[in-house]
Amino acid sequence: MGGRAVLWVALAVLAAGSAACGSGGDKAGGRNVPAAVVEPVGKPITLTLDAVDELWASEYAAAVRRLSGGAIAIDVRYGGDALVDYERVLVERVRRGKADLASVGARAWDRMGVSSFRALVAPLAIDSLELERRVLASPAAARTLDGVRPLGLVALAVLPGPLRRPLGLTRPLRGPDDYAGATLGVRFGRVAQSSIEALGATPAGYRTGSLDGLDGAELDLTTLVRNGYDAPGARLTANVALWARPETIVISRAAFDRLDPRQRAVMVRAGREAIAPVAARVAAEQTAARDVVCNRGTLALVAASPAELADLRAAVQPVYDELATEPAARRLLAEIRRLRQRRVARDVVRCPGATTRASALEGAWEATVTEKRMVANGATAAEVSVYGGHGTLELRDGRFTFRTDRAAVTGTYAVAGEDVRLTMRTCTANPCSPGATTDYTWSEYHDTLTLAPRAGLPAWAVLVSAPRTRVG
């Protein structure tokens, strides 16, 4: 079963429970209120829609079916995600008459000569799902649909998608210094590629399922979970949304003209009415994916500092300067800024119930560990020599440093409730095992941190041999 399907099995169970609790009647007197019956609009017709992801296609098709009284059926056909530029292939299939409609990421259009959607994927512009929903429901966003006309297409909808965040594989991706010299996986689209270059990194296309050879990638939580990208050592920047990932639904002009006027109106109206259910589903999927990530505990959530956030915005300013040369993009960016000012908070990825606890783990902790205690916990003579005695463990923002007067070790850590996993990255003395992971349970009380080995899993003897006292 695919990753999205797994998430939606769980969500369907929750939804069924909610429906059972809330279907008892209306506010007036507890009577069941049947859904309004819509008379069929025009003669029955079936249209084909090519898509890679069922999220947008299925919700749009459902809106069309409902508004047309079942007269317009949309047969959604999936496939093609193995191609780096699959969105171009979908568009060409529609233009050649091999499909009536296609579901296409807004990010991809500027590689096909359409510039009207570029402001919707501007770097760091849309940083919450609520802001994205408001933007896409605005008249300014509706005007972006006209851009596909020169290709012989009619754009029917621009629908919300998840927020894409920086996933660091060989390094955290917080400020521009982290991006310098890195190779980052980016999906099809010039705005994203230009933004990554402005940050000092090299953008690279990649096939779904593999991030081999990359230092990181721009990903949303659902994609991350579905493809198992949350491997030990990976770090997601929890408070940075590089851009949103809206989706468009387009139809060929020939197929659109075959519909009668009332059916054409239904197709356009369905695009507007699908925004709310798509937004709700995206939010639910992202929450479900977050919970999977938090339960697995292999992915570290790191945060960019206020200074790093300011540096990121300064670094991508050339992208905004280029977008500002287009009047339509300039107006849409102004609308995004206006809507953000209406108390729309930035979305930050946080593990439920663990965030406050995890913050108690952060800080600098010191202890003096005796040879006897280390040996009792399985340390070798070499480990005692290098790591025994007085040492300080510092844990901040998903990264750790352990220092004695003879060695320094750095790495990453991930917290899942009462469990913490450390992954060693560098060390200045042997014995040393870069890439090795160790697992602990932890507790903090009155500025004293206690780490204990998890049953059956490796642990570093020096960390479990004595409680540590907070010094920073």
SEKOLMI-857271 format. One record per residue: x, y, z of N, C-alpha, C, O in turn. Coordinates in pm, whole numbers, plus 50000, padded with zeros to 5 digits. Each point is the difference from the previous one (the first is absolute). Example, Ala and Ser with C-alpha at 12.3 -4.5 7.8 and 13.67 -1.06 7.14 Angstrom:
! residues 2
513194943150780499115011950000500905012050000501044999850066/498615010749862500825011950006499235010950073500515011150017/
! end
This chain:
! residues 472
500854988050000499155012050000500885012450000500955000750078/498755009249835500825012049990499905008550125499094998450082/501885011049931500065008350119498765008450018499485001050111/500025005249779498805008350014498814991350039499155004250079/500794983849864498894991150035500044996150146498964999550066/502254997849987500144996650141499495011350088499264997850096/501145014449869499545011550079498495001249995499365003150101/500074994349781498565002349988499154988850057498825001950026/501784986249994499264989850074499725005050141498884999050051/502175006450013499825005350136499035011850001499145000950087/501015007949817499135011849997498544996249973499095006250053/500714983449865498644995849970499304994850126498825002450021/501944990350062499434995150125499565011550088498914999950057/501965010349954499655011750080498795007149942499095004150073/500894997449796498905007149935498684992750021498965006250021/501104980449972498784992250019499435002150139498795001250018/502134999150080499545002450137499375013750015498985001550066/501655008649872499475013550009498645000949934499095006550052/500764986849833498735000549929498894993550083498875004950005/501484983950062499004993250081499535008850115498824999850038/502135007950017499645008650114499215012249956499205005250077/501024999449799499435012949962498854999249904499585010349948/499894977750025498974998949896498604998650058499094995549930/500735008250194498714997650064498915009849963498834996950022/501495014749924498935009149965500505013949980501205002550006/497875006949969500395013849980499875007550132499604994450102/500765018549893499995007950123498585002550052499805001950119/499234998149791498665004150041499304989550085499425003350103/500634984049856499214990550076500504985849994499244990850031/502025007149931500544986650001499574991549883500254988050000/499115017849897499564992349885501184997849905500855008849984/499194979549952500984997749897499675008449878498865000249955/502135006849993499785008749885500704993949880501234999949995/498034995149908500644993849884500745010249916499665011849999/501374983549932500745008849910499095004749888499134992649954/501075019750002499195005549891500194991849873501124996349965/497795001049969500044992449875500185009649884499235009549984/501794988049934500285008649885499564992649874500414988749975/498765017849947499564994049875501184999149904500855008949999/499234980449921501094998749903500105012349910499005005149951/502234999550030500255011949919500474995449861501144995849983/497965005249921500354996149864500024984949981499644992450090/500795003449790500084985849968501194993550070501035006550019/498854980850020501124993350066501254999949912499934997949878/501215004350185501275000049929501094995350096499955003050120/501034989849827501134995650081501275006149943500284998949880/500495007550206501275006249964501134992450068499824994650109/501335005049827501174993450059500935010550059500195010749943/500394986050173500925009150068501264992250037499924990250074/501235014049876501284993650031500635006950121500035012350008/500474979850085500595005550122501054990550054500014988149969/500865017550112500974991850074499514997650141500114988950052/499355021250011499534999250138498485001150001499435008949936/499914982350137498544999949998499365011050083498805002549985/501975004250102499425009950090499155010249927498805001050025/501815006549884499305011049933498994994849898498895005149989/501524984649936499134994749896498704994650057498925002849947/501174989650161498794993850055499075010350061498784998949986/501775011150082499145010250061499345008749894498835003750014/501914999649881499385007949893498914991949929498925005149971/501384982250002499004991549933498754998650084498894999849947/501274999350185498834998950088499165012749995498774999349999/501885012349997499275012749992499245001049869498865004649999/501744991249891499335000349869498794990750000498935003849953/501244984450100498904990350003498825005650080498854998849958/501455007150156498945005350086499295011849935498775000549998/501995008949948499395012049943499264997349870499095007449962/501314982049968499334996949873498864990150016499394995849902/500325000450223498954990050022500354986649940499124992349964/502175004950026500464987349946500104999649849500404989849943/499265021149989500045000049854501434999749947500264994249895/500675012150176501395000249957500804990750089500165002450120/500324986849821500874990650071501435002249955500265002449882/500674996950212501415001649967500724987150035500024995850116/500564998149784500774987650015501465003950023500705004249908/499754994250218501375004150035500954988349977499764988950047/501325013849879501004989949967501345004350060500455011249977/500174979950099501225003650073501224993349939499924989249941/501235017650074501264994249956500965010749952499595011449974/501714984950015500985009049942500955006450097500865007849959/499024989250173500835007150096501474995849996500835006250067/499514983449855501414996149990500815009849916501234999750003/498085008949922500705009749914500345012550081499215004450083/501965001349892500425012150068499075011649966499635007950087/499984993249785499145011149956498624994949958499495003449893/499914988650193498734993649965498915010149970499094997049922/500975014850137498935009749977499965004749856498925002349945/502234999249993500035003649857499344989049916499295002849903/500954984650134499414988849927498485000450011499314997649901/500175005350217498545000750018499395010949913498964997949938/501705013650057499495011149920500004996349852499055002949928/502014990850027500074996249858498944989749964499495000149888/500184991150204498944990349973498655007049979499224996149913/500525014250165498765007549982500035007649868499015000049927/502085006350042500095007849876499864991349876499535004649897/500894982850113499924990949886498704992149997499804991749911/499305010850184498714993450000500014986150059499024992849984/502045003250083500064986850062499314999950136499734989350054/499985022250000499235001650124499265013249989500455009249931/498424991850139499235012649998500565010050100500105011949970/500264983450149500475008750106501304994650058500374988549978/500325020050098501194995850073500105007750130499535011350011/501084982450088500315006250128501495003150000500834990949994/499515022150013501375004549976500445009550111499275009450033/501894988350023500535009050102500215014049947500555001849891/499015008250185500195013949957501475003349982500355008649920/500514984450154501445002349994500594997549862501035005749965/498314985849955500594995349875499705008849880500674998849897/498365009950112499535007049881501035009449940500025001949878/500855003950205500955009549942501064993249915500745006749927/499364980050081500874992649909499314997149867500604994349909/498135009650082499244997749877499495013249941499055000149922/501605010950117499675013049943498865007350066499555010249949/499954984750166498895006450070500545006250129500514992850086/499395020249927500595006950116498995004250105500395005150105/498334993049871498985006050087499954994050140499485006450092/501054981549927499924993550131501265002250084500074995150113/500925011949835501305000650066499955006050140500714995450089/498485014849931499955006250133499444990650105500305001650119/498874988649840499434990650096501054990850061499784994350107/501375004349826501054991250050501275007950032501094994450001/498765018650024501145008450035500614995250131499274995550088/502045005449928500654994950120499595007550126500025012350004/499624980150099499695005350133498805009450001499805007450096/499384992349798498855009049993498804994350075499425006950084/500214980849887498874993550065500564990150102500614990149962/499185012750167500624991850103498994993650095500364995950110/498385003249847499004992750078498924995149905499765006149896/499594982950139498924994749918498805009450000499295001049900/500485005850212498885009450006500245011849907499095004449930/502135000850067500315010949909499844995449856499475007449917/500974980650051499864994949864498534999149962499625003749889/499544991350202498564998949969499415013649970499245001649905/501115008450177499465013449978500485005849867499235006349928/502034991550042500545005349874499294993749881499605007149907/500244979850094499414993249884498515002849985499454998349891/499905005950216498585003749991499815014549957498875004449983/502225002949999499915014349966499865002249850500424991549921/499005019650039499915003249856501385000849935500134996949881/500895007250194501345001149942500504986549953500624999049894/499114990450182500424986749959499174995049882500534993249912/498195010250086499154995749888500515005449867499864993649896/500745018350108500515005949875501214992549945500325001549882/500344990550200501144992549949499594989449899500824995649920/497915000350083499544989249914500095003549851500104991249915/499855021750053500005004149860501324996949930500065000049877/500994997450197501324998649940500184988249908500915000049917/498244989750095500194988049918499325000949863500164991049918/499095019550057499245001049875500854998649875499574993349905/501635012750089500804998749877500384985549966500384997249886/499534993750211500324986049973498784992149954500074987849986/498825019049990498794992949958499314992950116499354989849981/500815015850139499454993850120499105009950074500095012149979/499064982550106499185008150090500324995350142499834988250032/500635020850053500274996550140498715001450079499345010449997/500304979050073498744999550072500165002250150499065004250067/502134993149985500185000650146501465001950033500894995249930/499355011950179501314999850066499714996850146499345007850070/501154980849975499594994050127501164999450098501164999449959/498555000750171501085000250100500814987150000499514989349964/501745012150077500874988550018500845001750125499915010450066/500894979749968500795000750124501145009949990500365004549892/500194998950223501175008750006501264991649984500144989450061/500765015549855501264992849975501085005950091500205012250005/500494979050067500995004350099501374994449965500114990549923/500965015450134501344995049973500294987450082499905000250123/500464989049808500454987850066501494998849980500464998649886/500305001850220501444998549992500424985650021499574993650095/501275001349816500484986350011501434999450050500314992250090/500575016049853501405000150044500285011550095501095000950056/497955007849961500165011950084498615005450032499054997249927/500815010650180498735006950021499895011449899501025005149953/497784998950013499785010949905499205010950071498775000349992/501955008550077499355010650076500265013649937499065006649957/502194997750038500345012849940500754998149869500354988849965/499895022249961500694999249871501364993050008500414993649903/500295007750209501304993250011499874984949984500914993549950/497955000950093499794985649987499754995949855500314988849960/499145020349962499694996949860501235001249910500054993849894/500935014150148501165002849915500704987249958500444992350085/499665005449785500704988549947499224987050001500524989849955/498255010350094499204987750009499314997249867499795009049919/499874978450060499174996049886498654995650056499924990650079/499025016349878498684997750058499024995349894499945005349889/499284984650148498974994949911498835009749992499465004350102/500164999249775498925009649976499124994449889500504994649901/498195006650116499094995649895499915010549890500405011550018/499084984449869499905007749878499425013950026498915001250054/501815009549907499525013750016501145009950014500934997750077/499005013449849501115009549997500105008550126501105003450041/497775000150020500075008350121500744992650110500865005850067/498824981549953500704992150102501484998949968500845001350088/499474996249787501404998649962500775013150021501124999950051/498275011149910500655013050020500175003250148501015005950040/498034990150040500075002650144501124992050064500745005350083/499394982249880501074991650055501375005549959500935000150080/499175004549796501275006049955500305012850077501155002750033/497825005349994500205012450075500504997250141500705008350059/498964980149995500464996150133501414994249998500554996750105/500025001949776501374995149989500144985249974501114994750004/497794998449970500024985649975499774997149852499635008949923/500594978750040499764995549862498724991749996499934989850068/499065014349855498784992049991500214987949909500715000949900/498674988150135500114987849919498664992949998499354998750103/500244996949779498794991949990500264986250056501154995550006/497804997650034500164986550053498734992149976498915005649984/501244981350014498854991349981499384996650135500704998350100/498005000749902499304996950123500524987150062500134989849932/500165010750197500434988150072501474999750036500404991950084/500415016749854501444999650028500575014050010499775008449912/500974994250194500725012650017501514997550002500765008050054/499664980949886501414996549997500825011049934499615005449897/501534997850164500905009949944499645014450030500705009149955/498234993150119499575013650031500355003650145500064991350087/500175021449936500225004950136498695003250070499965001750122/498974999049802498695002950056498995001749890500314997749883/498475006250153498935001649902498905008650059499925001750121/499245003849790498795007050046498854990249992499694994749894/499675002950222499004989650012498895004250096500225008150089/498614986249892498955001550099499944987450085500574989749963/498745010950149499994989050094499404987249942500514989150025/498425012249898499374988149943500954993049904500144987750006/500525019849907500964994149907501154993750076500494989349963/499955017250143501104994950081499654986350059500804990649992/498015008350066499584987550061499764989249895500424988550017/498915015349876499644990349897501224993349940499944988349962/501175018950030501214994749938501084995950100501104996149960/498605004950168500974995850101501255008550006501084994950027/498765018349946501165008850001500435004150141501015006950016/498254989150086500345003850137500974990050061499754994550108/501355003149824501024990750047500775006150116500045012250014/500584979550070500825005450108501045009749947500674997249900/499465014050166500955010349958499395010949915500605010649986/498224987049956499335010449921499435010650093499554996950110/500465015749843499525011150082499045008649920500335004649890/498494997650163499005008549936499965013450071499895000550123/500215010449801499935013350061498545003350024499255003149908/500364996150218498584999950037499325013449984498795000549984/501965010550022499385013249994500275007449870499855012249994/500564980749903500225006149869499144993049895500154988049978/498955019449959499264995249884500605006849878499825012049979/500904980449941500645006049882498965005749905500185011049947/498754981650030498905004549915498844990350015500174988950052/498685015349904498844991149995500064991949871500825002849913/498324987350076499994991349883498564998849945499424989250002/500025022249949498644999449945499944991949871501024998049933/497804997450034499774991649882498945006449910499065006350049/501104992149822499005005049905499294988449931500564989149985/498215013449975499254990749916499735007149868499425010949999/500994983049891499815006249868499274990349908500054987850018/499275017849884499274992449899500375005449864500295011949986/499704979649914500285004949864498865008949954498854997950037/501475012049882498975009049948498964992149921498815003150006/501634986749920499074992149919499004992650089498814999949971/501684994050138499104992750090499065009750071498834996850021/501675014850016499185010050069498895004949908498865001850043/501465000449831499015005249905498934989649967498915003749957/501384983450064498994989749974498895000050105498924994749976/501345011250139499005000750106498985011049969500325009749932/498474988550119499045011049981500305011050102500724997450097/498775014649884500365011350088499794997350148500815004150082/498104988849953499764997350141501074990650057500425001550114/500014988849805501034990950046501355007050014500784996950091/499495012449821501255007750013499985007950132501015000850070/497845004849961499905007550126500224990850120500625004050098/498894983849893500204990350108501494997050017500504999450112/500214998949778501434996650007500805011350067500924997450077/498715014949892500695011450061499635001350147500865002350085/497854996349945499555001350139500614989050086500345002550116/499804985549830500604989050076501415003350044500444995850108/500285011749809501355004050038500015008650125500884998650085/498145010549925499925008650119499554992050122500555001650109/498454989849872499424992950113500904988750051499814995150112/501165000849808500924989450045501095005450091500694992250066/499475021049940501105005750080499874995950147500974995550060/497845006249998499824997150144500234985350033500754997250093/498624993349836500254985950036501434995749975500544991850075/500095013649821501414996649976500865005450114500894993050050/498865019449991500775005950109499874991750128500994997750070/497794997849960499784991950120500734986849989500574995150098/499414999149784500664987049982501525001350007500674991650059/499875019049882501455002350008500425001650146500994994150043/498255013750033500335002050141499954986850077500874997350082/498114994649890499884987150069501154990849963500554993150086/499815006649787501104991449956501325004350064500794991650043/499445021549962501245004850058500074996850150501064996650052/497815004450017499964996550141500274985150020500764996250089/498624995549827500224985650010501464996549972500594991650069/500005014949832501414997449967500915004750113500984993350033/498705018150026500785004850114499984989850113501034997350061/497804997049966499904990350109500834987549969500614994350090/499425001549784500834988549961501475003250026500734992050058/499705019849898501395004250021500345000450149501064995150041/498045010650038500285001150143500044986350067500814997850090/498334993249868499984986750059501244991949962500524992450082/499945009249795501214992949959501225004950076500854992150040/499245021049979501095005650078501365000049934501015001950068/499044995949800501304999749932500375013549939501175002449969/497875006250012500235012949936500175010950105499175001450090/501915006349900500205011250092499305012449945500125003149882/499165003850204499395012849966500915011150049500265001050120/500245007249788500885011050037499295013149966499015000149927/501515010850127499365013049980501025010249955501135000250049/498475008349857500825011449961499815011050103498885002650044/502205004049993499915011150094499395012149930499945000349877/499605009650199499495012349936501015006349905499635005049894/501634994750143501025005649912500144991949872500175005649892/499754981250121500104991549881498785001849909500134999849878/498695001950182498805002649919500165013149923499655000849882/500885009550184500225012749931501034998549889499865006049894/501174985950130501034997849898499434992449880500385002749886/498734987950140499364992749889499205009649912500074999349878/499175009550186499195009549923500895009549919499695003249886/501395001050174500925008949927500624992749881500185005949893/500144981450126500664992549893499104998049878500494999949888/498204998550133499104997549887499425012949942499144999449912/501295012150135499485012749947500165001349849499115005549935/502004989650005500095000749854498864993049927499625004149891/499844985450168498864993149939498785009350001499265000649902/500535006550208498905009650007500205011649904499055005049940/502194999350046500285010949907499614996049858499475008149924/500814979550042499664995149866498494998449985499455003549895/499874991350208498554998749994499315013549989498975001349935/501615008850129499395013350002499985006649863499305009949980/501464984849925499965005549864498714996249927499705005549894/499534984950162498744995749941498855006550078499854997150119/499365011349820498925007050074499054990650074499615002850113/500024986049822499064990850065500624993750124499334998750102/501934997549890500694994250115500145010250111499854996750118/500455015649845500165010650099498695002250076500015001750122/498874998249806498715001950067499664988350092499495002050110/500804985849845499684988350080500874999450125499524996250107/501755007349881500875000350119499515010450101500084997950121/499435013349829499445010150091498774994550072499805002850118/499384989449811498824994050063500424989850105499374999250106/501664993049867500494990350099500475007150125499704995850112/501035015149870500485007650117498835005850079500025000050123/498965004849806498845005850067499264989450082499615002650114/500204985749828499284989450070500804994650118499424996050101/501905003749889500824995350110499865009150122500094995350114/499705017449863499895009650110498744998150083499865006050106/499224985849845498754997750073500164988750102499194990850005/501845010150075500234990850111500024985549956499364991550062/501365005449832500194986349955501384995650047501015004749949/499034986350147501274995750057500714990149909499354992349929/501965008050073500814990549925499784985950054499924998150121/499974992049790499894986150042501384994650037500955001149922/499164993250196501254994050047499724985550035499004996950065/501874994149891499834985750029500424997450144501145002450038/497924992550042500294996450138499384986450031498884997249958/501864994650114499454987150040499035002050116500375006350100/498414988649890499015002250106500444993750131500404988450004/499535019450104500314994950131501484998550029500404997950114/500435003249779501444998050021500765013049997501145000650046/498245010049899500755012349982500465005850133501175003450017/497914997850077500385005650129501014991150070500975004950059/498814982049936500934990850062501365000849934501025000350069/499025000149798501275000349929500805012450035501224999650005/498095011650019500715012250035500734998550132501025006550023/498464984850065500684997650128501324992849981500905001050084/499244991849806501234992749971501105009249948501184997150018/498435014049920500995008749940500825007450106499495004050104/501794997649865500895007150091501354993250007500294990849923/500545013950170501324994250023499994992650133499535005350101/500984982349898499934991350117501404994250027500644994849909/499825006250214501324994850032499934989150106499074999450081/501944991849916500104989350099501454995250005500755001549903/499624992950208501294993350013499734985150015499334995850095/501204996249813499704985749993501244992050037501075002349943/498804988650149501134991950044500244988349906499114995649928/502134999650075500354988349919499144988050038499544992649913/500255005550218499224988550046498605000049942499514989749955/499835022150048498635000849948499974997649849499084993449949/501905011949979500014998049855500204985449964499334994849911/501604998650157500254985849973498754991850031499664990749928/499675012850181498774992950037498935001349893499134991449988/500935019349935499025002149893500524995949863499445003749897/501654988550103500464993949876501085007349926500304996349887/500325014150171501035007749930501304992049992500344992550091/500395009449800501324994149986501035009150066499695011450037/501524983549979501075008150059500285012349916500275010850054/499674987849814500255011449912498935010650017500315012050001/498424983950013498925009650020500155007350133499775012150008/500614980650095500215006250130501105010649991499875010850055/501214985949873501145009149989499625013049930500455010750041/498734988449854499685011849918498815007750058500015012450002/498954980550044498745006650034499705000550149499055006750041/501724986550041499744999850143500395013050068500605008849938/499064992450190500305012150075498935010649980498824996949984/501625015750017499045011149989499665002549853500905000449916/497805001350054499575002849863498705007749998499224999750095/500555007349796498795008049984499254995749875500594998849892/498134998950122499114996649888499095012049975499305004550090/500725000749786499135011249964499024995449892500394994249899/498335008650124498934996249907499195012349965499395006250087/500614997449784499235011749957499554998149855500794996449913/497925006150063499465000449863500354987749919500335001149882/499624987250181500234987749925501464996349981500294990149933/500635017650123501424996849988500634998750138499625007150093/501344983849920500664998550128501515001149985500564997349894/500105006750214501455000050011500374994450136499445004150102/501504986449899500514994750126501505002850006500734996849906/499725009250203501405003950012500594995050131499385000750106/501854994249884500864998050116501285007849970500115006549896/500854992950196501255007149972500884992449901501085004649965/498444983649989500774992049905499324998249866500654995749905/498055007350084499284997149876498745008449991499505005350099/500014995949778498715006649973499244991649898500574995649900/498155002350126499144992349912498795008649965499435006650087/500184993549785498805007349959499054990549929500404989349953/498355014650041499004991749932498635006350007499865011950029/499134980149945498615004650003499214991550098500404989050036/498455016450006499144992150087498545002249960499645010449944/499534979750087498565000849975499284995250124500364989950060/498605017549979499244997250121498624995049963499345005849913/500214983650151498634995049986499504996850140500224989050050/499105020450012499504998050135501134998350100500835009050017/499234979450048501024997250101501254993549939500924996250073/499115002549795501134993649934500815010349923499445009649947/501864988550046500875008649921501024991349929500564990750059/499695012349815500994992749919501105009649961499735010849947/501534985450077501165007949960500694993249882500204987949999/500155020249901500744995049884501335007349993500045012249985/501064980250026501335005949999500375004349858499764992749904/500845019350083500415005049869501525001849990500624995249905/499975011650191501445002449997500584997850138499305001050101/501994996049904500704998850126501495002549978500504998149889/500185006050214501405004049988500974989750054501215002149995/498284986750057500894989750054499314986549988498774999349990/502014990050012499464986549998499904994550142500755004350088/498324986349937499104993749903498885009349955499495008050079/500124990949794499035009049938499254992449892500604992349925/498095009850066499174992849902499015009549934498814999750032/501655009049875499085009149932498844992449935500204989849935/498605015450084498814993649946499314990750097498854996149977/501845000150131499404990950097498915007050081500125011950031/498824980950002498915005550081499964992950135500274988050009/499375019450092499804994450134498675005150053499585011149968/499774980850114498635003050043499905000050152500624991950069/498565017649982499875001850144498565003750035499245005049917/500394992450208498885007050061500595011250083501144999150046/498105011549973500555011450073498975005850095498794998849980/501735007550124499145007250095500795011850054501224999450015/498065011350014500645012250053499215004550122498785001449995/501945001050115499345004450123500965008950076501134996150031/498415016050001500805009550076501405001749939501014999550070/499025002649796501245002549927500984988350006501225001949991/498244986250024500834987949992499454991249889498814996650000/502044999649906499624991749886500524985950020501184997950028/497924992449958500394985950010499684993149869498875000449952/502144993249990499854992149879500184985350036500914996450073/498194995349874500094985550025499924992749867499295004449909/501434984550078499944992549873498614994249977499354995450094/500215004749781498744993349965500274985149985501034996049946/498054996250099500194985550004500344994549862499285002249902/501844990550091500394993449877500625008949896500314995349890/499905017750140500565009349902501335005550050500215001150121/500705002449787501315004950042499915013550068499165008449967/501744993750131500095012850070501485003050023500834991050005/499475021750008501365004550023500245000050150499325007050075/501654985349969500204997650143500195012950079499495001250111/501235008449833500295012150076498755008050032499975007350099/498994991449818498795007850022499054993750101499185007150059/500924980049962499064993350090500644996650134499364993750085/501895010549936500734995950120499855009650117500404996750111/499015015149866499805009550110498985010549958499965003949883/499205000850211499115011249967500835012349965501155001450043/498235007649878500705011949956499285012450052498775000350005/501995009750032499465012250058499995011349895500975001749926/497925005850069499925010849902500985011350035500085004650114/500674999549784500945011350017499755010849895500745009849994/498244988649925499715009949897498744996749925499615007449910/
! end
